[in-house]
């Protein structure tokens, strides 16, 4: 990556294009660099860090008790972070007010939102 232009130079082989692309022309590309259809993704705000650098979040069970859970994280894109270990699909996590929570603290859940038509 050029520090001046933030550009990357690479060679590209195109197949089946319409010859309107000429040498020296510019293009804007979206190149997917990572994909995991089974990833568990959470808002970055839900993840906290302990003084020793471990990342954790609070998982709420059916008993409405928030339990601190250490997690391992993967890729972060647009403030959404992949959880690679420590959280299962469908588990409920705390996404607001978790900074003041303590492990095994009882929490109140927001009322379900009604669908407006």
C-alpha positions as CSV (number, residue, x, y, z in Angstrom):
1,X,0.0,0.0,0.0
2,X,1.4,3.4,-1.0
3,X,1.6,5.7,2.0
4,X,1.0,8.7,-0.3
5,X,-2.0,7.5,-2.3
6,X,-3.2,4.6,-0.2
7,X,-3.3,2.6,-3.4
8,X,-2.3,-1.0,-4.0
9,X,-0.8,-2.1,-7.3
10,X,-1.7,-5.6,-8.6
11,X,-2.1,-7.4,-11.8
12,X,-5.6,-8.5,-12.8
13,X,-6.6,-11.0,-15.5
14,X,-10.1,-10.3,-16.8
15,X,-12.1,-12.9,-18.7
16,X,-15.3,-12.2,-20.7
17,X,-15.3,-8.4,-20.4
18,X,-16.4,-6.0,-23.1
19,X,-13.1,-4.3,-24.1
20,X,-14.2,-0.9,-22.8
21,X,-11.6,-1.2,-20.1
22,X,-8.3,0.2,-21.4
23,X,-4.8,0.5,-19.9
24,X,-4.5,3.4,-17.5
25,X,-8.2,3.5,-16.6
26,X,-9.3,3.6,-13.0
27,X,-11.7,1.1,-11.4
28,X,-13.3,0.8,-8.0
29,X,-13.4,-2.8,-6.7
30,X,-15.0,-4.5,-3.7
31,X,-12.9,-7.5,-2.8
32,X,-14.3,-9.8,-0.2
33,X,-11.4,-10.8,2.1
34,X,-13.2,-13.0,4.6
35,X,-16.5,-14.9,4.8
36,X,-17.9,-17.2,7.4
37,X,-21.6,-17.9,7.0
38,X,-21.7,-19.7,10.4
39,X,-20.0,-16.8,12.3
40,X,-21.6,-15.4,15.5
41,X,-21.5,-11.6,15.1
42,X,-22.1,-9.1,17.9
43,X,-22.0,-5.3,18.2
44,X,-18.6,-4.2,19.3
45,X,-20.2,-2.3,22.2
46,X,-21.2,-5.6,23.9
47,X,-17.6,-6.7,24.3
48,X,-15.5,-5.5,27.2
49,X,-11.9,-6.0,28.1
50,X,-10.4,-6.9,31.5
51,X,-7.2,-5.3,32.8
52,X,-5.3,-8.4,31.7
53,X,-6.5,-7.9,28.1
54,X,-9.1,-10.7,28.0
55,X,-12.3,-9.9,26.2
56,X,-15.6,-10.8,27.7
57,X,-19.3,-10.1,27.5
58,X,-22.4,-10.8,29.6
59,X,-24.7,-13.7,28.7
60,X,-28.3,-13.7,30.1
61,X,-29.9,-17.0,30.8
62,X,-33.6,-17.8,31.2
63,X,-33.3,-16.9,34.9
64,X,-32.4,-13.3,33.9
65,X,-29.0,-13.6,35.5
66,X,-26.1,-11.9,33.6
67,X,-23.0,-14.1,33.7
68,X,-19.6,-12.9,32.6
69,X,-18.2,-15.0,29.8
70,X,-14.7,-14.8,28.4
71,X,-14.8,-14.9,24.6
72,X,-12.3,-15.0,21.7
73,X,-12.9,-12.6,18.9
74,X,-12.1,-12.7,15.2
75,X,-12.7,-10.1,12.5
76,X,-14.3,-6.7,13.2
77,X,-16.0,-4.8,10.4
78,X,-18.1,-1.7,10.8
79,X,-18.2,-2.2,14.6
80,X,-19.5,-5.7,14.3
81,X,-17.2,-8.4,15.8
82,X,-17.0,-12.1,15.1
83,X,-17.0,-14.3,18.2
84,X,-14.9,-17.4,17.6
85,X,-15.1,-19.0,21.0
86,X,-17.2,-18.6,24.1
87,X,-20.7,-17.8,22.8
88,X,-23.3,-20.1,21.2
89,X,-25.8,-19.2,18.5
90,X,-29.0,-17.9,20.0
91,X,-27.6,-16.9,23.4
92,X,-28.8,-13.6,24.7
93,X,-26.2,-11.0,25.5
94,X,-26.2,-7.6,27.2
95,X,-25.7,-4.8,24.7
96,X,-26.3,-1.7,26.9
97,X,-25.4,-0.9,30.5
98,X,-22.9,-3.8,30.7
99,X,-20.1,-1.5,32.0
100,X,-21.9,-1.3,35.4
101,X,-22.8,-5.0,35.6
102,X,-21.2,-7.5,37.9
103,X,-21.0,-11.3,37.3
104,X,-24.2,-13.1,38.4
105,X,-26.2,-9.9,38.7
106,X,-30.0,-10.1,38.0
107,X,-31.1,-8.0,35.1
108,X,-34.5,-6.9,33.8
109,X,-35.2,-7.5,30.1
110,X,-36.9,-4.9,27.9
111,X,-40.4,-5.6,27.0
112,X,-40.8,-7.2,23.5
113,X,-41.4,-4.6,20.8
114,X,-44.8,-4.7,19.2
115,X,-44.9,-4.9,15.4
116,X,-46.3,-1.7,14.0
117,X,-48.3,-2.0,10.7
